[in-house]
Amino acid sequence: MSIRLKFDYRKFPADRSEAFPRRQSATRPVIPVTLINGDRKVTNLAIIDSGADLCIFHAEIGEQIGIDIESGKVQTFSGITREQLTAYFHNIKIGIGGHEYDCYAGFSRDLANMPYGLLGQVGFFDLFNIVFDYNKERIKLISKDNE
Amino acid sequence: MVENTDLRKVLKGYSNKWIALSADSSKVVGVADNPKGALEQAHSNKEANPILTKTPEHYGTFIL
């Protein structure tokens, strides 16, 4: 039986700009995710990012659950800038809504100004069918267990 | 447990810090330059299940 989970979008502070002079907040599909390595775990906020190929978290979070970051498999990646970034991949478990899943996740020291971990296609979107309802500020995750 | 998802007031004023939120995200229970320090403060504040996040230097716009 598929697992169905619901989360609300989260609102964060946002600075005004010339383009958006009335802006007061940013509403983002950010959910709490527990990263699990054996008996060590830590919960942090992660953004559901359909544009991300992979799941990548801050290296400092990985260290907190006892991972030797640089011992992982290397993958370079980039965002919208030309900058090449590096992540090291490890097999961990992720806990979402009280359920645990295997996840081949990257940890990077290059997410300096990114507030959240990234939940991307491999390791997250391959686990769930996802409904984003921005107007209702609601996210639905439906596990693909029985497909 | 009712979870607070409006973090505008809770996170306002913090810049480039690791933040530990209470399990219901209603308040900050730890602030430090690294996750370890934020979690230690959270546990000192008797928060058993803190939620970590990082605040950016500026609350700008993200295009991922």
N, CA and C atoms of all chains as a GROMACS GRO file, in nm:
protein
  633
    1MET      N    1   0.085  -0.120   0.000
    1MET     CA    2   0.000   0.000   0.000
    1MET      C    3   0.088   0.125   0.000
    2SER      N    4   0.055   0.218  -0.084
    2SER     CA    5   0.136   0.340  -0.093
    2SER      C    6   0.121   0.424   0.033
    3ILE      N    7   0.227   0.489   0.069
    3ILE     CA    8   0.225   0.581   0.183
    3ILE      C    9   0.196   0.721   0.130
    4ARG      N   10   0.101   0.788   0.193
    4ARG     CA   11   0.065   0.924   0.152
    4ARG      C   12   0.102   1.021   0.264
    5LEU      N   13   0.178   1.120   0.229
    5LEU     CA   14   0.224   1.219   0.327
    5LEU      C   15   0.187   1.359   0.277
    6LYS      N   16   0.151   1.444   0.372
    6LYS     CA   17   0.119   1.582   0.337
    6LYS      C   18   0.208   1.676   0.419
    7PHE      N   19   0.255   1.778   0.352
    7PHE     CA   20   0.334   1.882   0.418
    7PHE      C   21   0.286   2.018   0.370
    8ASP      N   22   0.298   2.116   0.454
    8ASP     CA   23   0.271   2.254   0.413
    8ASP      C   24   0.400   2.317   0.363
    9TYR      N   25   0.386   2.404   0.264
    9TYR     CA   26   0.499   2.487   0.226
    9TYR      C   27   0.543   2.566   0.349
   10ARG      N   28   0.669   2.606   0.352
   10ARG     CA   29   0.718   2.690   0.462
   10ARG      C   30   0.746   2.831   0.411
   11LYS      N   31   0.719   2.926   0.500
   11LYS     CA   32   0.746   3.067   0.466
   11LYS      C   33   0.874   3.112   0.534
   12PHE      N   34   0.958   3.179   0.456
   12PHE     CA   35   1.086   3.229   0.505
   12PHE      C   36   1.095   3.380   0.485
   13PRO      N   37   1.180   3.445   0.566
   13PRO     CA   38   1.201   3.588   0.542
   13PRO      C   39   1.257   3.609   0.402
   14ALA      N   40   1.225   3.722   0.342
   14ALA     CA   41   1.281   3.756   0.211
   14ALA      C   42   1.296   3.907   0.202
   15ASP      N   43   1.411   3.949   0.155
   15ASP     CA   44   1.438   4.092   0.142
   15ASP      C   45   1.363   4.150   0.022
   16ARG      N   46   1.323   4.275   0.035
   16ARG     CA   47   1.261   4.345  -0.077
   16ARG      C   48   1.368   4.377  -0.181
   17SER      N   49   1.324   4.403  -0.301
   17SER     CA   50   1.416   4.440  -0.408
   17SER      C   51   1.349   4.542  -0.498
   18GLU      N   52   1.423   4.596  -0.591
   18GLU     CA   53   1.364   4.689  -0.688
   18GLU      C   54   1.254   4.619  -0.767
   19ALA      N   55   1.278   4.494  -0.804
   19ALA     CA   56   1.180   4.420  -0.883
   19ALA      C   57   1.058   4.380  -0.801
   20PHE      N   58   1.078   4.354  -0.672
   20PHE     CA   59   0.969   4.309  -0.584
   20PHE      C   60   0.969   4.394  -0.456
   21PRO      N   61   0.926   4.521  -0.468
   21PRO     CA   62   0.938   4.614  -0.354
   21PRO      C   63   0.847   4.580  -0.237
   22ARG      N   64   0.743   4.499  -0.258
   22ARG     CA   65   0.650   4.466  -0.149
   22ARG      C   66   0.676   4.328  -0.090
   23ARG      N   67   0.777   4.266  -0.139
   23ARG     CA   68   0.803   4.128  -0.096
   23ARG      C   69   0.837   4.122   0.053
   24GLN      N   70   0.775   4.029   0.122
   24GLN     CA   71   0.803   4.013   0.264
   24GLN      C   72   0.843   3.872   0.300
   25SER      N   73   0.814   3.779   0.212
   25SER     CA   74   0.846   3.639   0.244
   25SER      C   75   0.861   3.559   0.116
   26ALA      N   76   0.921   3.443   0.133
   26ALA     CA   77   0.931   3.347   0.023
   26ALA      C   78   0.866   3.217   0.071
   27THR      N   79   0.780   3.161  -0.012
   27THR     CA   80   0.710   3.038   0.023
   27THR      C   81   0.772   2.925  -0.058
   28ARG      N   82   0.826   2.826   0.011
   28ARG     CA   83   0.907   2.724  -0.057
   28ARG      C   84   0.864   2.582  -0.014
   29PRO      N   85   0.881   2.485  -0.104
   29PRO     CA   86   0.850   2.345  -0.071
   29PRO      C   87   0.964   2.282   0.009
   30VAL      N   88   0.972   2.324   0.134
   30VAL     CA   89   1.079   2.279   0.224
   30VAL      C   90   1.017   2.190   0.332
   31ILE      N   91   1.077   2.074   0.353
   31ILE     CA   92   1.023   1.978   0.451
   31ILE      C   93   1.135   1.930   0.543
   32PRO      N   94   1.098   1.883   0.661
   32PRO     CA   95   1.200   1.824   0.749
   32PRO      C   96   1.236   1.683   0.704
   33VAL      N   97   1.365   1.657   0.695
   33VAL     CA   98   1.416   1.525   0.654
   33VAL      C   99   1.519   1.481   0.756
   34THR      N  100   1.506   1.358   0.802
   34THR     CA  101   1.604   1.304   0.897
   34THR      C  102   1.707   1.222   0.822
   35LEU      N  103   1.835   1.258   0.837
   35LEU     CA  104   1.944   1.184   0.775
   35LEU      C  105   1.994   1.083   0.878
   36ILE      N  106   2.004   0.958   0.836
   36ILE     CA  107   2.031   0.849   0.930
   36ILE      C  108   2.152   0.770   0.883
   37ASN      N  109   2.248   0.753   0.973
   37ASN     CA  110   2.366   0.671   0.946
   37ASN      C  111   2.384   0.578   1.066
   38GLY      N  112   2.340   0.454   1.053
   38GLY     CA  113   2.344   0.363   1.168
   38GLY      C  114   2.253   0.414   1.278
   39ASP      N  115   2.311   0.432   1.398
   39ASP     CA  116   2.228   0.479   1.510
   39ASP      C  117   2.237   0.630   1.528
   40ARG      N  118   2.301   0.697   1.432
   40ARG     CA  119   2.311   0.843   1.443
   40ARG      C  120   2.216   0.910   1.344
   41LYS      N  121   2.149   1.011   1.389
   41LYS     CA  122   2.053   1.078   1.302
   41LYS      C  123   2.044   1.226   1.335
   42VAL      N  124   2.011   1.305   1.235
   42VAL     CA  125   1.987   1.447   1.256
   42VAL      C  126   1.880   1.491   1.155
   43THR      N  127   1.792   1.576   1.203
   43THR     CA  128   1.684   1.625   1.116
   43THR      C  129   1.718   1.766   1.069
   44ASN      N  130   1.707   1.786   0.939
   44ASN     CA  131   1.728   1.921   0.888
   44ASN      C  132   1.627   1.953   0.779
   45LEU      N  133   1.619   2.078   0.743
   45LEU     CA  134   1.524   2.120   0.640
   45LEU      C  135   1.584   2.098   0.503
   46ALA      N  136   1.503   2.051   0.411
   46ALA     CA  137   1.549   2.027   0.274
   46ALA      C  138   1.441   2.073   0.177
   47ILE      N  139   1.486   2.123   0.064
   47ILE     CA  140   1.392   2.174  -0.036
   47ILE      C  141   1.370   2.069  -0.144
   48ILE      N  142   1.245   2.049  -0.180
   48ILE     CA  143   1.212   1.956  -0.287
   48ILE      C  144   1.239   2.029  -0.419
   49ASP      N  145   1.342   1.984  -0.489
   49ASP     CA  146   1.395   2.060  -0.602
   49ASP      C  147   1.391   1.973  -0.728
   50SER      N  148   1.287   1.993  -0.809
   50SER     CA  149   1.273   1.911  -0.929
   50SER      C  150   1.385   1.937  -1.030
   51GLY      N  151   1.455   2.047  -1.014
   51GLY     CA  152   1.566   2.077  -1.104
   51GLY      C  153   1.698   2.015  -1.062
   52ALA      N  154   1.700   1.952  -0.947
   52ALA     CA  155   1.825   1.890  -0.900
   52ALA      C  156   1.828   1.744  -0.943
   53ASP      N  157   1.937   1.703  -1.002
   53ASP     CA  158   1.949   1.563  -1.045
   53ASP      C  159   1.961   1.469  -0.926
   54LEU      N  160   2.020   1.517  -0.818
   54LEU     CA  161   2.061   1.430  -0.707
   54LEU      C  162   2.019   1.491  -0.574
   55CYS      N  163   2.033   1.414  -0.467
   55CYS     CA  164   2.010   1.465  -0.332
   55CYS      C  165   2.145   1.505  -0.273
   56ILE      N  166   2.156   1.629  -0.229
   56ILE     CA  167   2.283   1.678  -0.175
   56ILE      C  168   2.255   1.758  -0.048
   57PHE      N  169   2.336   1.730   0.053
   57PHE     CA  170   2.322   1.797   0.182
   57PHE      C  171   2.455   1.860   0.221
   58HIS      N  172   2.448   1.949   0.319
   58HIS     CA  173   2.569   2.014   0.368
   58HIS      C  174   2.663   1.909   0.430
   59ALA      N  175   2.792   1.925   0.402
   59ALA     CA  176   2.891   1.832   0.459
   59ALA      C  177   2.887   1.833   0.612
   60GLU      N  178   2.862   1.950   0.669
   60GLU     CA  179   2.860   1.959   0.816
   60GLU      C  180   2.750   1.873   0.877
   61ILE      N  181   2.641   1.857   0.804
   61ILE     CA  182   2.533   1.771   0.851
   61ILE      C  183   2.577   1.625   0.845
   62GLY      N  184   2.645   1.589   0.736
   62GLY     CA  185   2.696   1.453   0.724
   62GLY      C  186   2.792   1.418   0.836
   63GLU      N  187   2.879   1.513   0.868
   63GLU     CA  188   2.975   1.489   0.976
   63GLU      C  189   2.902   1.469   1.109
   64GLN      N  190   2.791   1.535   1.123
   64GLN     CA  191   2.714   1.526   1.248
   64GLN      C  192   2.659   1.385   1.268
   65ILE      N  193   2.639   1.310   1.158
   65ILE     CA  194   2.592   1.172   1.173
   65ILE      C  195   2.706   1.072   1.151
   66GLY      N  196   2.829   1.122   1.161
   66GLY     CA  197   2.944   1.033   1.165
   66GLY      C  198   2.999   0.990   1.030
   67ILE      N  199   2.967   1.062   0.925
   67ILE     CA  200   3.016   1.026   0.792
   67ILE      C  201   3.151   1.092   0.767
   68ASP      N  202   3.246   1.013   0.716
   68ASP     CA  203   3.375   1.065   0.671
   68ASP      C  204   3.354   1.116   0.528
   69ILE      N  205   3.324   1.244   0.516
   69ILE     CA  206   3.271   1.298   0.391
   69ILE      C  207   3.358   1.263   0.271
   70GLU      N  208   3.487   1.296   0.278
   70GLU     CA  209   3.573   1.284   0.161
   70GLU      C  210   3.606   1.138   0.126
   71SER      N  211   3.560   1.042   0.206
   71SER     CA  212   3.580   0.901   0.170
   71SER      C  213   3.475   0.852   0.071
   72GLY      N  214   3.377   0.936   0.040
   72GLY     CA  215   3.270   0.896  -0.050
   72GLY      C  216   3.310   0.907  -0.197
   73LYS      N  217   3.220   0.864  -0.283
   73LYS     CA  218   3.242   0.872  -0.428
   73LYS      C  219   3.218   1.015  -0.475
   74VAL      N  220   3.310   1.064  -0.558
   74VAL     CA  221   3.307   1.205  -0.598
   74VAL      C  222   3.213   1.228  -0.716
   75GLN      N  223   3.138   1.339  -0.706
   75GLN     CA  224   3.055   1.384  -0.818
   75GLN      C  225   3.063   1.536  -0.822
   76THR      N  226   3.102   1.591  -0.937
   76THR     CA  227   3.097   1.736  -0.952
   76THR      C  228   2.957   1.773  -1.001
   77PHE      N  229   2.917   1.894  -0.968
   77PHE     CA  230   2.786   1.940  -1.012
   77PHE      C  231   2.788   2.091  -1.026
   78SER      N  232   2.685   2.145  -1.086
   78SER     CA  233   2.676   2.291  -1.101
   78SER      C  234   2.531   2.332  -1.096
   79GLY      N  235   2.511   2.459  -1.063
   79GLY     CA  236   2.376   2.516  -1.063
   79GLY      C  237   2.361   2.605  -1.184
   80ILE      N  238   2.313   2.726  -1.164
   80ILE     CA  239   2.293   2.813  -1.279
   80ILE      C  240   2.416   2.896  -1.309
   81THR      N  241   2.516   2.888  -1.225
   81THR     CA  242   2.641   2.959  -1.253
   81THR      C  243   2.739   2.863  -1.317
   82ARG      N  244   2.854   2.915  -1.359
   82ARG     CA  245   2.955   2.830  -1.423
   82ARG      C  246   3.035   2.750  -1.321
   83GLU      N  247   3.018   2.784  -1.196
   83GLU     CA  248   3.102   2.725  -1.094
   83GLU      C  249   3.083   2.574  -1.081
   84GLN      N  250   3.192   2.500  -1.079
   84GLN     CA  251   3.187   2.355  -1.057
   84GLN      C  252   3.199   2.327  -0.908
   85LEU      N  253   3.105   2.251  -0.854
   85LEU     CA  254   3.101   2.219  -0.713
   85LEU      C  255   3.125   2.069  -0.696
   86THR      N  256   3.158   2.030  -0.576
   86THR     CA  257   3.192   1.889  -0.552
   86THR      C  258   3.109   1.832  -0.438
   87ALA      N  259   3.061   1.712  -0.459
   87ALA     CA  260   2.991   1.638  -0.353
   87ALA      C  261   3.050   1.498  -0.344
   88TYR      N  262   3.038   1.440  -0.226
   88TYR     CA  263   3.087   1.304  -0.200
   88TYR      C  264   2.967   1.219  -0.158
   89PHE      N  265   2.948   1.108  -0.228
   89PHE     CA  266   2.826   1.031  -0.210
   89PHE      C  267   2.843   0.911  -0.117
   90HIS      N  268   2.740   0.891  -0.036
   90HIS     CA  269   2.738   0.783   0.064
   90HIS      C  270   2.598   0.722   0.067
   91ASN      N  271   2.592   0.596   0.105
   91ASN     CA  272   2.463   0.530   0.127
   91ASN      C  273   2.416   0.558   0.269
   92ILE      N  274   2.302   0.624   0.279
   92ILE     CA  275   2.243   0.653   0.409
   92ILE      C  276   2.095   0.616   0.404
   93LYS      N  277   2.025   0.644   0.509
   93LYS     CA  278   1.880   0.637   0.507
   93LYS      C  279   1.825   0.778   0.533
   94ILE      N  280   1.711   0.806   0.474
   94ILE     CA  281   1.643   0.931   0.504
   94ILE      C  282   1.507   0.899   0.564
   95GLY      N  283   1.472   0.976   0.665
   95GLY     CA  284   1.343   0.960   0.731
   95GLY      C  285   1.252   1.075   0.692
   96ILE      N  286   1.134   1.039   0.640
   96ILE     CA  287   1.037   1.141   0.597
   96ILE      C  288   0.901   1.102   0.650
   97GLY      N  289   0.843   1.190   0.731
   97GLY     CA  290   0.709   1.162   0.783
   97GLY      C  291   0.700   1.033   0.863
   98GLY      N  292   0.810   0.994   0.928
   98GLY     CA  293   0.809   0.874   1.010
   98GLY      C  294   0.844   0.746   0.936
   99HIS      N  295   0.874   0.756   0.808
   99HIS     CA  296   0.912   0.639   0.728
   99HIS      C  297   1.056   0.654   0.682
  100GLU      N  298   1.128   0.541   0.672
  100GLU     CA  299   1.269   0.545   0.634
  100GLU      C  300   1.289   0.486   0.495
  101TYR      N  301   1.382   0.547   0.421
  101TYR     CA  302   1.412   0.504   0.285
  101TYR      C  303   1.563   0.503   0.265
  102ASP      N  304   1.612   0.409   0.183
  102ASP     CA  305   1.752   0.412   0.144
  102ASP      C  306   1.775   0.529   0.050
  103CYS      N  307   1.890   0.593   0.064
  103CYS     CA  308   1.919   0.709  -0.021
  103CYS      C  309   2.070   0.717  -0.046
  104TYR      N  310   2.107   0.727  -0.172
  104TYR     CA  311   2.247   0.749  -0.209
  104TYR      C  312   2.263   0.901  -0.218
  105ALA      N  313   2.314   0.960  -0.112
  105ALA     CA  314   2.311   1.106  -0.098
  105ALA      C  315   2.451   1.165  -0.102
  106GLY      N  316   2.459   1.285  -0.160
  106GLY     CA  317   2.585   1.356  -0.165
  106GLY      C  318   2.596   1.455  -0.049
  107PHE      N  319   2.721   1.478  -0.010
  107PHE     CA  320   2.749   1.579   0.092
  107PHE      C  321   2.854   1.674   0.036
  108SER      N  322   2.829   1.802   0.049
  108SER     CA  323   2.916   1.900  -0.015
  108SER      C  324   2.953   2.013   0.080
  109ARG      N  325   3.076   2.059   0.066
  109ARG     CA  326   3.120   2.178   0.140
  109ARG      C  327   3.095   2.304   0.058
  110ASP      N  328   3.033   2.288  -0.058
  110ASP     CA  329   3.014   2.401  -0.149
  110ASP      C  330   2.872   2.457  -0.145
  111LEU      N  331   2.791   2.416  -0.049
  111LEU     CA  332   2.654   2.470  -0.039
  111LEU      C  333   2.651   2.590   0.054
  112ALA      N  334   2.757   2.668   0.050
  112ALA     CA  335   2.781   2.769   0.152
  112ALA      C  336   2.659   2.854   0.186
  113ASN      N  337   2.598   2.915   0.086
  113ASN     CA  338   2.488   3.008   0.114
  113ASN      C  339   2.350   2.945   0.096
  114MET      N  340   2.348   2.815   0.071
  114MET     CA  341   2.220   2.746   0.054
  114MET      C  342   2.167   2.704   0.192
  115PRO      N  343   2.047   2.751   0.229
  115PRO     CA  344   1.998   2.721   0.364
  115PRO      C  345   1.951   2.577   0.383
  116TYR      N  346   1.923   2.506   0.273
  116TYR     CA  347   1.858   2.376   0.286
  116TYR      C  348   1.938   2.268   0.213
  117GLY      N  349   1.914   2.144   0.253
  117GLY     CA  350   1.956   2.034   0.170
  117GLY      C  351   1.870   2.029   0.045
  118LEU      N  352   1.916   1.954  -0.055
  118LEU     CA  353   1.845   1.946  -0.182
  118LEU      C  354   1.791   1.804  -0.202
  119LEU      N  355   1.661   1.793  -0.225
  119LEU     CA  356   1.599   1.664  -0.254
  119LEU      C  357   1.573   1.660  -0.404
  120GLY      N  358   1.654   1.583  -0.476
  120GLY     CA  359   1.648   1.584  -0.622
  120GLY      C  360   1.590   1.456  -0.680
  121GLN      N  361   1.613   1.438  -0.809
  121GLN     CA  362   1.547   1.330  -0.884
  121GLN      C  363   1.588   1.192  -0.831
  122VAL      N  364   1.720   1.165  -0.831
  122VAL     CA  365   1.767   1.034  -0.783
  122VAL      C  366   1.772   1.038  -0.630
  123GLY      N  367   1.701   0.949  -0.566
  123GLY     CA  368   1.704   0.944  -0.420
  123GLY      C  369   1.582   1.005  -0.355
  124PHE      N  370   1.503   1.082  -0.432
  124PHE     CA  371   1.379   1.138  -0.375
  124PHE      C  372   1.263   1.128  -0.473
  125PHE      N  373   1.278   1.192  -0.588
  125PHE     CA  374   1.169   1.186  -0.687
  125PHE      C  375   1.147   1.044  -0.738
  126ASP      N  376   1.250   0.958  -0.727
  126ASP     CA  377   1.229   0.819  -0.767
  126ASP      C  378   1.157   0.739  -0.658
  127LEU      N  379   1.138   0.798  -0.541
  127LEU     CA  380   1.065   0.732  -0.433
  127LEU      C  381   0.918   0.772  -0.429
  128PHE      N  382   0.888   0.893  -0.474
  128PHE     CA  383   0.754   0.949  -0.455
  128PHE      C  384   0.698   1.010  -0.584
  129ASN      N  385   0.567   0.997  -0.600
  129ASN     CA  386   0.495   1.088  -0.688
  129ASN      C  387   0.465   1.211  -0.604
  130ILE      N  388   0.486   1.329  -0.661
  130ILE     CA  389   0.480   1.452  -0.581
  130ILE      C  390   0.383   1.550  -0.644
  131VAL      N  391   0.295   1.604  -0.561
  131VAL     CA  392   0.201   1.706  -0.606
  131VAL      C  393   0.236   1.836  -0.534
  132PHE      N  394   0.266   1.938  -0.613
  132PHE     CA  395   0.292   2.071  -0.558
  132PHE      C  396   0.168   2.156  -0.581
  133ASP      N  397   0.109   2.207  -0.475
  133ASP     CA  398  -0.003   2.300  -0.490
  133ASP      C  399   0.038   2.431  -0.424
  134TYR      N  400   0.094   2.520  -0.503
  134TYR     CA  401   0.150   2.644  -0.449
  134TYR      C  402   0.040   2.732  -0.388
  135ASN      N  403  -0.074   2.739  -0.455
  135ASN     CA  404  -0.179   2.827  -0.405
  135ASN      C  405  -0.235   2.780  -0.271
  136LYS      N  406  -0.245   2.649  -0.254
  136LYS     CA  407  -0.292   2.594  -0.126
  136LYS      C  408  -0.177   2.572  -0.029
  137GLU      N  409  -0.055   2.598  -0.078
  137GLU     CA  410   0.067   2.582   0.003
  137GLU      C  411   0.075   2.442   0.061
  138ARG      N  412   0.049   2.343  -0.023
  138ARG     CA  413   0.044   2.206   0.022
  138ARG      C  414   0.124   2.115  -0.073
  139ILE      N  415   0.199   2.024  -0.015
  139ILE     CA  416   0.276   1.926  -0.091
  139ILE      C  417   0.224   1.788  -0.054
  140LYS      N  418   0.201   1.704  -0.152
  140LYS     CA  419   0.161   1.566  -0.126
  140LYS      C  420   0.268   1.473  -0.181
  141LEU      N  421   0.309   1.379  -0.099
  141LEU     CA  422   0.403   1.275  -0.141
  141LEU      C  423   0.330   1.142  -0.138
  142ILE      N  424   0.338   1.069  -0.246
  142ILE     CA  425   0.276   0.936  -0.255
  142ILE      C  426   0.385   0.837  -0.293
  143SER      N  427   0.414   0.745  -0.202
  143SER     CA  428   0.526   0.653  -0.228
  143SER      C  429   0.496   0.562  -0.346
  144LYS      N  430   0.603   0.523  -0.415
  144LYS     CA  431   0.588   0.439  -0.534
  144LYS      C  432   0.607   0.292  -0.502
  145ASP      N  433   0.592   0.255  -0.376
  145ASP     CA  434   0.623   0.120  -0.330
  145ASP      C  435   0.562   0.010  -0.416
  146ASN      N  436   0.436   0.026  -0.450
  146ASN     CA  437   0.363  -0.084  -0.514
  146ASN      C  438   0.344  -0.064  -0.663
  147GLU      N  439   0.419   0.024  -0.723
  147GLU     CA  440   0.401   0.045  -0.867
  147GLU      C  441   0.476  -0.060  -0.946
  148MET      N  442   0.103   1.714   1.746
  148MET     CA  443   0.183   1.836   1.753
  148MET      C  444   0.152   1.924   1.631
  149VAL      N  445   0.116   2.048   1.657
  149VAL     CA  446   0.093   2.141   1.548
  149VAL      C  447   0.226   2.204   1.510
  150GLU      N  448   0.258   2.192   1.384
  150GLU     CA  449   0.388   2.238   1.338
  150GLU      C  450   0.377   2.379   1.281
  151ASN      N  451   0.466   2.466   1.324
  151ASN     CA  452   0.470   2.601   1.269
  151ASN      C  453   0.547   2.599   1.138
  152THR      N  454   0.484   2.644   1.030
  152THR     CA  455   0.552   2.646   0.902
  152THR      C  456   0.582   2.788   0.855
  153ASP      N  457   0.540   2.886   0.935
  153ASP     CA  458   0.571   3.026   0.902
  153ASP      C  459   0.694   3.067   0.982
  154LEU      N  460   0.808   3.064   0.916
  154LEU     CA  461   0.935   3.088   0.985
  154LEU      C  462   0.985   3.231   0.970
  155ARG      N  463   0.900   3.320   0.922
  155ARG     CA  464   0.945   3.458   0.898
  155ARG      C  465   0.991   3.525   1.027
  156LYS      N  466   0.912   3.517   1.131
  156LYS     CA  467   0.950   3.583   1.256
  156LYS      C  468   1.057   3.502   1.330
  157VAL      N  469   1.044   3.372   1.324
  157VAL     CA  470   1.135   3.285   1.399
  157VAL      C  471   1.279   3.303   1.353
  158LEU      N  472   1.298   3.315   1.220
  158LEU     CA  473   1.434   3.322   1.166
  158LEU      C  474   1.484   3.463   1.140
  159LYS      N  475   1.394   3.559   1.149
  159LYS     CA  476   1.432   3.697   1.117
  159LYS      C  477   1.546   3.744   1.209
  160GLY      N  478   1.645   3.807   1.149
  160GLY     CA  479   1.755   3.863   1.227
  160GLY      C  480   1.877   3.773   1.233
  161TYR      N  481   1.862   3.648   1.195
  161TYR     CA  482   1.977   3.557   1.194
  161TYR      C  483   2.041   3.557   1.056
  162SER      N  484   2.173   3.569   1.051
  162SER     CA  485   2.244   3.574   0.924
  162SER      C  486   2.363   3.480   0.928
  163ASN      N  487   2.370   3.392   0.828
  163ASN     CA  488   2.484   3.302   0.812
  163ASN      C  489   2.513   3.222   0.940
  164LYS      N  490   2.409   3.166   0.997
  164LYS     CA  491   2.422   3.084   1.118
  164LYS      C  492   2.351   2.951   1.099
  165TRP      N  493   2.395   2.851   1.172
  165TRP     CA  494   2.319   2.728   1.183
  165TRP      C  495   2.220   2.745   1.298
  166ILE      N  496   2.097   2.709   1.270
  166ILE     CA  497   1.988   2.729   1.365
  166ILE      C  498   1.927   2.593   1.399
  167ALA      N  499   1.906   2.570   1.526
  167ALA     CA  500   1.828   2.454   1.569
  167ALA      C  501   1.690   2.505   1.611
  168LEU      N  502   1.588   2.452   1.544
  168LEU     CA  503   1.451   2.487   1.578
  168LEU      C  504   1.393   2.381   1.671
  169SER      N  505   1.296   2.422   1.750
  169SER     CA  506   1.223   2.323   1.830
  169SER      C  507   1.151   2.225   1.736
  170ALA      N  508   1.110   2.111   1.789
  170ALA     CA  509   1.049   2.008   1.704
  170ALA      C  510   0.925   2.058   1.632
  171ASP      N  511   0.855   2.156   1.691
  171ASP     CA  512   0.737   2.211   1.624
  171ASP      C  513   0.770   2.337   1.545
  172SER      N  514   0.901   2.371   1.537
  172SER     CA  515   0.949   2.487   1.462
  172SER      C  516   0.893   2.620   1.513
  173SER      N  517   0.848   2.624   1.637
  173SER     CA  518   0.789   2.747   1.689
  173SER      C  519   0.892   2.843   1.746
  174LYS      N  520   1.013   2.793   1.775
  174LYS     CA  521   1.114   2.880   1.834
  174LYS      C  522   1.255   2.828   1.805
  175VAL      N  523   1.351   2.919   1.818
  175VAL     CA  524   1.492   2.883   1.802
  175VAL      C  525   1.543   2.830   1.936
  176VAL      N  526   1.606   2.713   1.933
  176VAL     CA  527   1.659   2.655   2.057
  176VAL      C  528   1.811   2.642   2.054
  177GLY      N  529   1.873   2.684   1.942
  177GLY     CA  530   2.018   2.681   1.934
  177GLY      C  531   2.066   2.761   1.815
  178VAL      N  532   2.176   2.834   1.833
  178VAL     CA  533   2.236   2.914   1.726
  178VAL      C  534   2.386   2.901   1.735
  179ALA      N  535   2.451   2.870   1.623
  179ALA     CA  536   2.597   2.857   1.626
  179ALA      C  537   2.651   2.869   1.483
  180ASP      N  538   2.782   2.866   1.473
  180ASP     CA  539   2.846   2.872   1.341
  180ASP      C  540   2.853   2.735   1.276
  181ASN      N  541   2.813   2.631   1.347
  181ASN     CA  542   2.816   2.496   1.290
  181ASN      C  543   2.700   2.415   1.350
  182PRO      N  544   2.662   2.306   1.284
  182PRO     CA  545   2.550   2.226   1.334
  182PRO      C  546   2.575   2.170   1.474
  183LYS      N  547   2.699   2.130   1.500
  183LYS     CA  548   2.730   2.070   1.630
  183LYS      C  549   2.694   2.165   1.744
  184GLY      N  550   2.738   2.291   1.731
  184GLY     CA  551   2.710   2.389   1.835
  184GLY      C  552   2.562   2.416   1.851
  185ALA      N  553   2.491   2.424   1.738
  185ALA     CA  554   2.347   2.450   1.744
  185ALA      C  555   2.274   2.334   1.812
  186LEU      N  556   2.317   2.211   1.780
  186LEU     CA  557   2.252   2.094   1.841
  186LEU      C  558   2.284   2.083   1.990
  187GLU      N  559   2.407   2.117   2.028
  187GLU     CA  560   2.443   2.113   2.170
  187GLU      C  561   2.357   2.210   2.250
  188GLN      N  562   2.335   2.330   2.193
  188GLN     CA  563   2.249   2.426   2.262
  188GLN      C  564   2.106   2.374   2.271
  189ALA      N  565   2.062   2.312   2.162
  189ALA     CA  566   1.925   2.258   2.161
  189ALA      C  567   1.907   2.154   2.271
  190HIS      N  568   2.005   2.066   2.283
  190HIS     CA  569   1.994   1.962   2.386
  190HIS      C  570   2.005   2.024   2.526
  191SER      N  571   2.088   2.129   2.540
  191SER     CA  572   2.093   2.199   2.669
  191SER      C  573   1.958   2.261   2.703
  192ASN      N  574   1.886   2.299   2.600
  192ASN     CA  575   1.753   2.357   2.619
  192ASN      C  576   1.644   2.250   2.625
  193LYS      N  577   1.689   2.124   2.641
  193LYS     CA  578   1.598   2.011   2.660
  193LYS      C  579   1.508   1.985   2.539
  194GLU      N  580   1.559   2.018   2.421
  194GLU     CA  581   1.488   1.985   2.298
  194GLU      C  582   1.543   1.852   2.246
  195ALA      N  583   1.460   1.750   2.250
  195ALA     CA  584   1.506   1.615   2.214
  195ALA      C  585   1.512   1.595   2.062
  196ASN      N  586   1.427   1.664   1.990
  196ASN     CA  587   1.419   1.642   1.844
  196ASN      C  588   1.427   1.774   1.767
  197PRO      N  589   1.541   1.840   1.773
  197PRO     CA  590   1.553   1.968   1.703
  197PRO      C  591   1.560   1.949   1.551
  198ILE      N  592   1.525   2.055   1.481
  198ILE     CA  593   1.533   2.058   1.335
  198ILE      C  594   1.637   2.162   1.297
  199LEU      N  595   1.737   2.119   1.223
  199LEU     CA  596   1.844   2.211   1.184
  199LEU      C  597   1.811   2.282   1.053
  200THR      N  598   1.856   2.405   1.043
  200THR     CA  599   1.857   2.473   0.915
  200THR      C  600   1.969   2.577   0.919
  201LYS      N  601   1.999   2.631   0.804
  201LYS     CA  602   2.102   2.734   0.798
  201LYS      C  603   2.038   2.861   0.748
  202THR      N  604   2.075   2.972   0.806
  202THR     CA  605   2.024   3.098   0.754
  202THR      C  606   2.125   3.156   0.657
  203PRO      N  607   2.079   3.209   0.546
  203PRO     CA  608   2.172   3.267   0.449
  203PRO      C  609   2.226   3.400   0.499
  204GLU      N  610   2.331   3.448   0.434
  204GLU     CA  611   2.386   3.579   0.473
  204GLU      C  612   2.283   3.688   0.445
  205HIS      N  613   2.216   3.676   0.331
  205HIS     CA  614   2.109   3.769   0.295
  205HIS      C  615   1.985   3.689   0.257
  206TYR      N  616   1.868   3.740   0.295
  206TYR     CA  617   1.744   3.671   0.260
  206TYR      C  618   1.701   3.711   0.121
  207GLY      N  619   1.772   3.660   0.025
  207GLY     CA  620   1.744   3.696  -0.113
  207GLY      C  621   1.653   3.597  -0.180
  208THR      N  622   1.674   3.579  -0.309
  208THR     CA  623   1.592   3.492  -0.391
  208THR      C  624   1.677   3.376  -0.440
  209PHE      N  625   1.620   3.258  -0.441
  209PHE     CA  626   1.692   3.141  -0.489
  209PHE      C  627   1.634   3.093  -0.620
  210ILE      N  628   1.720   3.073  -0.717
  210ILE     CA  629   1.683   3.005  -0.841
  210ILE      C  630   1.769   2.881  -0.847
  211LEU      N  631   1.709   2.765  -0.829
  211LEU     CA  632   1.789   2.641  -0.821
  211LEU      C  633   1.793   2.571  -0.956
   0.00000   0.00000   0.00000
